[in-house]
Amino acid sequence: MRLLLVEDDTMIGETVLDLLRAEHFAVDWVRDGEMADTALKAERYDLVLLDLGLPRRDGLEVLRALRARQDTAPVLIVTARDAVAERVAGLNAGADDYVLKPYDLDELLARIHALIRRAHGRADPVVRYQDVALNPATREASKGGEPIVLSAREWAVLETLMARPGVVFSRAQLEEKLYGWKDDISSNAVEVYIHGLRKKLGPGLIQNVRGLGYLMPK
């Protein structure tokens, strides 16, 4: 899953960035509203963590522009603005949830997972496909009830494919879920992770679609 962190406070940004990467998210971090708007026009994110009091362009303006483009990415406002009118304005502008600073990091993660789950139309926190189960909150994976160990990027590929069975993902689309802007990408990275997953889950679970990419059959 790829997230956009919009936060101008360096200390908070570094803390949240470390937290999200430890949870195996690919994260891009921008520090003002203009950069956020540019990033959101150029990339497709699974979730946006959006501060409101930003330099150059206010977070509410960024959010309104995002929704005006019909972008449905979940948006979690994370801000120190605690007035009820501010929260109402954010939600009415298209935010999906609202967290006030200072916040508990565990609560922040729980809200992120809940919004991603909702965006994929799931009530169950566990992602399931046949006899494979992933629990994003606990980072536990199993096949046939037996635990399996996945690397962070194997997890990211598998979660992406399991969330939308029957949908073909190209190599470029999977790379977008795996890497932020500053990460180095080897030419065969996705193939390496797919190979690792097949060794752990069996060869037939993830299928190649020649010339297009990979999918898990519906």
C-alpha positions in Angstrom: 0.0 0.0 0.0 1.3 3.5 -0.9 0.5 6.5 1.3 1.1 10.2 1.0 2.1 12.0 4.2 1.4 15.7 4.1 3.1 17.2 7.2 5.2 20.4 7.6 6.5 19.6 11.1 9.8 17.8 10.7 9.7 16.0 14.0 6.1 14.8 13.6 6.8 13.9 9.9 9.9 11.8 10.7 8.1 10.0 13.5 5.1 9.1 11.4 7.2 8.2 8.4 9.2 5.7 10.6 6.0 4.3 12.0 4.4 3.8 8.6 7.5 2.2 7.0 7.8 -0.1 10.0 4.3 -1.2 9.1 5.5 -2.0 5.5 3.7 0.9 3.8 5.4 2.7 0.9 5.3 6.4 1.9 5.9 9.7 0.1 6.3 12.7 2.4 5.7 16.3 1.3 5.8 19.4 3.5 3.5 22.0 1.9 0.2 22.2 0.2 1.5 23.0 -3.3 3.7 19.9 -3.2 0.8 17.8 -1.9 -1.4 18.9 -4.8 1.3 18.2 -7.3 1.9 14.7 -5.8 -1.8 13.9 -5.8 -2.2 14.9 -9.5 0.8 12.7 -10.5 0.3 9.6 -8.3 -2.5 7.3 -7.1 -2.4 6.7 -3.3 -4.2 4.2 -1.2 -4.5 6.8 1.6 -3.6 10.4 2.3 -2.6 11.7 5.8 -3.3 15.4 5.5 -2.4 18.2 7.8 -4.4 21.4 7.4 -2.1 24.2 8.5 0.3 23.9 5.6 2.7 26.5 4.0 1.9 27.8 0.5 -1.6 26.2 0.3 -4.0 25.2 3.0 -4.9 21.5 3.5 -8.6 22.1 3.0 -7.8 23.6 -0.4 -5.8 20.6 -1.3 -8.6 18.3 -0.2 -11.3 20.2 -2.1 -9.1 20.1 -5.3 -8.6 16.3 -4.8 -12.3 15.7 -4.6 -13.0 18.0 -7.5 -10.9 15.7 -9.6 -13.1 12.8 -8.6 -10.2 11.2 -6.7 -11.7 8.8 -4.1 -8.5 8.1 -2.2 -9.3 7.9 1.6 -8.2 11.1 3.4 -7.3 11.1 7.1 -7.0 14.7 8.4 -4.3 14.9 11.1 -4.2 18.4 12.6 -4.0 20.5 15.7 -7.1 22.5 14.7 -9.6 21.3 17.4 -12.6 23.5 16.9 -15.8 21.7 16.0 -16.3 24.0 13.0 -12.9 23.0 11.7 -13.7 19.3 12.0 -17.0 19.8 10.3 -15.4 21.8 7.4 -12.8 19.0 6.9 -15.4 16.3 6.8 -17.7 18.3 4.5 -14.8 19.0 2.2 -14.4 15.2 1.7 -12.3 13.9 4.5 -13.0 10.3 5.6 -11.8 10.7 9.2 -10.2 13.2 11.5 -7.4 12.9 14.2 -6.3 15.7 16.5 -2.7 16.3 17.5 -1.2 15.1 19.7 -2.5 11.6 18.9 -1.7 8.1 19.9 0.3 6.3 17.3 -1.6 3.0 17.8 -4.8 4.8 17.3 -3.5 6.5 14.1 -2.5 3.1 12.7 -5.9 1.6 13.6 -7.7 4.4 11.8 -5.4 4.0 8.7 -6.2 0.3 8.5 -9.9 0.9 9.0 -10.0 3.5 6.2 -8.1 1.2 3.8 -10.4 -1.7 4.7 -13.5 0.5 4.1 -12.1 1.6 0.8 -11.9 -2.0 -0.4 -15.4 -2.7 0.8 -14.4 -5.0 3.7 -15.7 -5.2 7.2 -13.5 -8.0 8.3 -10.0 -6.7 9.2 -8.5 -9.9 7.8 -7.9 -10.1 4.1 -8.8 -13.6 2.8 -8.3 -15.5 -0.4 -9.0 -19.2 -0.6 -7.0 -20.6 2.4 -4.6 -17.6 2.7 -5.2 -14.9 5.3 -3.5 -11.6 6.0 -4.1 -9.5 9.1 -2.7 -6.0 8.3 -3.2 -4.9 12.0 -1.0 -7.7 13.4 1.1 -8.4 10.3 0.3 -12.1 10.7 0.0 -14.3 7.6 -1.2 -17.9 7.2 -2.0 -20.5 4.7 -4.3 -23.3 5.6 -4.2 -22.1 9.2 -0.4 -22.4 9.4 1.7 -19.3 9.9 3.9 -18.1 7.0 6.7 -15.6 7.1 6.6 -12.8 4.4 9.1 -10.1 3.8 7.6 -6.5 3.8 7.5 -6.3 0.0 6.2 -9.9 -0.4 3.4 -8.8 1.9 2.7 -5.6 -0.1 2.5 -7.6 -3.4 0.3 -10.3 -1.9 -2.1 -7.8 -0.1 -2.5 -5.8 -3.3 -3.4 -8.9 -5.4 -5.7 -10.4 -2.7 -7.6 -7.2 -2.2 -8.9 -7.4 -5.9 -9.1 -10.9 -7.1 -9.6 -11.2 -10.9 -7.9 -7.8 -11.5 -4.6 -7.8 -13.5 -1.9 -5.7 -12.0 1.0 -4.7 -14.3 4.6 -4.7 -13.0 4.5 -0.9 -12.9 1.3 -0.9 -10.8 2.8 -3.3 -8.3 6.0 -1.2 -8.1 3.9 1.8 -7.2 2.6 -0.1 -4.1 6.1 -1.2 -3.1 8.2 1.9 -3.4 8.3 5.6 -2.5 10.0 8.3 -4.5 13.4 7.8 -2.9 13.6 4.0 -3.1 15.8 2.3 -5.6 13.9 -0.2 -7.9 15.7 -3.0 -9.5 14.5 -4.1 -12.9 13.2 -7.5 -11.8 12.1 -6.7 -8.3 8.4 -7.6 -8.7 9.4 -10.9 -10.4 11.6 -11.7 -7.4 8.8 -11.1 -4.9 6.3 -13.1 -7.0 8.8 -16.0 -7.1 9.2 -15.9 -3.3 5.4 -15.9 -2.8 4.9 -18.9 -5.1 7.5 -20.8 -3.2 5.7 -20.1 0.1 2.1 -20.3 -1.2 2.2 -22.8 -4.1 2.8 -22.1 -7.8 -0.9 -21.8 -8.8 -2.1 -19.0 -6.5 -0.7 -16.1 -8.5 -1.0 -16.3 -12.2 0.8 -14.6 -15.1 -1.2 -12.8 -17.8 1.2 -12.7 -20.7 2.2 -9.2 -21.6 0.0 -7.6 -18.9 1.0 -8.7 -15.4 -0.3 -10.8 -12.6 -3.5 -11.7 -10.9 -5.2 -14.0 -8.4 -8.2 -15.7 -10.2 -11.6 -14.6 -9.0 
